[in-house]
Amino acid sequence: MSISAVPSFVIALFPISAIAFFFICSDQCGFLIHQLLNYSKTILLRDFRSLTSLESR
């Protein structure tokens, strides 16, 4: 296998593995990912609010 063929092989495999990973982990990790997204969203909103309050001063 040549070096130039390796990235295309990895790029071709990546979506398949990502989809497989998603389907395998969707049941176990779906709740965890949902919680993580909500957590990060609240942090982002809080940071955004603090930034806007700083700008309004």
PyRosetta script that sets phi, psi and omega in degrees:
from pyrosetta import init, pose_from_sequence

init()
pose = pose_from_sequence("MSISAVPSFVIALFPISAIAFFFICSDQCGFLIHQLLNYSKTILLRDFRSLTSLESR")
pose.set_psi(1, 126.4)
pose.set_omega(1, -179.3)
pose.set_phi(2, -78.2)
pose.set_psi(2, 162.5)
pose.set_omega(2, -177.4)
pose.set_phi(3, -66.3)
pose.set_psi(3, -35.3)
pose.set_omega(3, -178.0)
pose.set_phi(4, -70.1)
pose.set_psi(4, -21.9)
pose.set_omega(4, -179.0)
pose.set_phi(5, -82.3)
pose.set_psi(5, -19.6)
pose.set_omega(5, -176.7)
pose.set_phi(6, -65.8)
pose.set_psi(6, -49.0)
pose.set_omega(6, -178.7)
pose.set_phi(7, -61.1)
pose.set_psi(7, -41.3)
pose.set_omega(7, 179.9)
pose.set_phi(8, -65.0)
pose.set_psi(8, -35.5)
pose.set_omega(8, 177.4)
pose.set_phi(9, -64.7)
pose.set_psi(9, -44.4)
pose.set_omega(9, 179.1)
pose.set_phi(10, -65.6)
pose.set_psi(10, -42.1)
pose.set_omega(10, 179.9)
pose.set_phi(11, -64.1)
pose.set_psi(11, -36.6)
pose.set_omega(11, 179.0)
pose.set_phi(12, -70.2)
pose.set_psi(12, -36.1)
pose.set_omega(12, -178.6)
pose.set_phi(13, -78.5)
pose.set_psi(13, -27.0)
pose.set_omega(13, -172.4)
pose.set_phi(14, -58.5)
pose.set_psi(14, -50.7)
pose.set_omega(14, -179.5)
pose.set_phi(15, -61.7)
pose.set_psi(15, -38.1)
pose.set_omega(15, -179.5)
pose.set_phi(16, -63.6)
pose.set_psi(16, -46.3)
pose.set_omega(16, -179.6)
pose.set_phi(17, -67.8)
pose.set_psi(17, -35.3)
pose.set_omega(17, 178.8)
pose.set_phi(18, -65.6)
pose.set_psi(18, -43.4)
pose.set_omega(18, 179.0)
pose.set_phi(19, -65.1)
pose.set_psi(19, -43.1)
pose.set_omega(19, 179.0)
pose.set_phi(20, -63.1)
pose.set_psi(20, -43.6)
pose.set_omega(20, 178.9)
pose.set_phi(21, -61.0)
pose.set_psi(21, -42.2)
pose.set_omega(21, -179.9)
pose.set_phi(22, -63.1)
pose.set_psi(22, -46.4)
pose.set_omega(22, -177.7)
pose.set_phi(23, -67.8)
pose.set_psi(23, -36.3)
pose.set_omega(23, -179.8)
pose.set_phi(24, -69.7)
pose.set_psi(24, -41.8)
pose.set_omega(24, -172.7)
pose.set_phi(25, -94.7)
pose.set_psi(25, -3.1)
pose.set_omega(25, -174.8)
pose.set_phi(26, -61.9)
pose.set_psi(26, -38.6)
pose.set_omega(26, -179.2)
pose.set_phi(27, -71.5)
pose.set_psi(27, -47.4)
pose.set_omega(27, -176.8)
pose.set_phi(28, -75.4)
pose.set_psi(28, -43.0)
pose.set_omega(28, -170.4)
pose.set_phi(29, -98.0)
pose.set_psi(29, -7.7)
pose.set_omega(29, -177.3)
pose.set_phi(30, -57.4)
pose.set_psi(30, -46.4)
pose.set_omega(30, 179.4)
pose.set_phi(31, -64.9)
pose.set_psi(31, -42.6)
pose.set_omega(31, -179.4)
pose.set_phi(32, -62.8)
pose.set_psi(32, -44.9)
pose.set_omega(32, 179.3)
pose.set_phi(33, -64.2)
pose.set_psi(33, -39.9)
pose.set_omega(33, 179.0)
pose.set_phi(34, -61.6)
pose.set_psi(34, -45.5)
pose.set_omega(34, 178.5)
pose.set_phi(35, -62.9)
pose.set_psi(35, -41.8)
pose.set_omega(35, -179.5)
pose.set_phi(36, -64.2)
pose.set_psi(36, -41.5)
pose.set_omega(36, 178.5)
pose.set_phi(37, -64.4)
pose.set_psi(37, -43.4)
pose.set_omega(37, 178.3)
pose.set_phi(38, -62.7)
pose.set_psi(38, -40.8)
pose.set_omega(38, 180.0)
pose.set_phi(39, -63.2)
pose.set_psi(39, -48.5)
pose.set_omega(39, -179.6)
pose.set_phi(40, -66.1)
pose.set_psi(40, -34.2)
pose.set_omega(40, 179.3)
pose.set_phi(41, -65.5)
pose.set_psi(41, -42.3)
pose.set_omega(41, 179.4)
pose.set_phi(42, -66.5)
pose.set_psi(42, -38.6)
pose.set_omega(42, 178.5)
pose.set_phi(43, -65.1)
pose.set_psi(43, -43.8)
pose.set_omega(43, 179.1)
pose.set_phi(44, -62.4)
pose.set_psi(44, -43.2)
pose.set_omega(44, 179.3)
pose.set_phi(45, -63.9)
pose.set_psi(45, -40.4)
pose.set_omega(45, -179.9)
pose.set_phi(46, -65.4)
pose.set_psi(46, -44.4)
pose.set_omega(46, 178.1)
pose.set_phi(47, -62.9)
pose.set_psi(47, -41.2)
pose.set_omega(47, -179.7)
pose.set_phi(48, -64.3)
pose.set_psi(48, -41.6)
pose.set_omega(48, 179.1)
pose.set_phi(49, -64.9)
pose.set_psi(49, -40.4)
pose.set_omega(49, 179.3)
pose.set_phi(50, -67.3)
pose.set_psi(50, -36.6)
pose.set_omega(50, 177.5)
pose.set_phi(51, -65.2)
pose.set_psi(51, -45.2)
pose.set_omega(51, -178.4)
pose.set_phi(52, -68.3)
pose.set_psi(52, -34.2)
pose.set_omega(52, 178.3)
pose.set_phi(53, -69.8)
pose.set_psi(53, -33.6)
pose.set_omega(53, 176.1)
pose.set_phi(54, -67.9)
pose.set_psi(54, -38.5)
pose.set_omega(54, -179.1)
pose.set_phi(55, -70.3)
pose.set_psi(55, -31.9)
pose.set_omega(55, -176.7)
pose.set_phi(56, -75.6)
pose.set_psi(56, -17.9)
pose.set_omega(56, 179.6)
pose.set_phi(57, -69.4)
pose.dump_pdb("model.pdb")
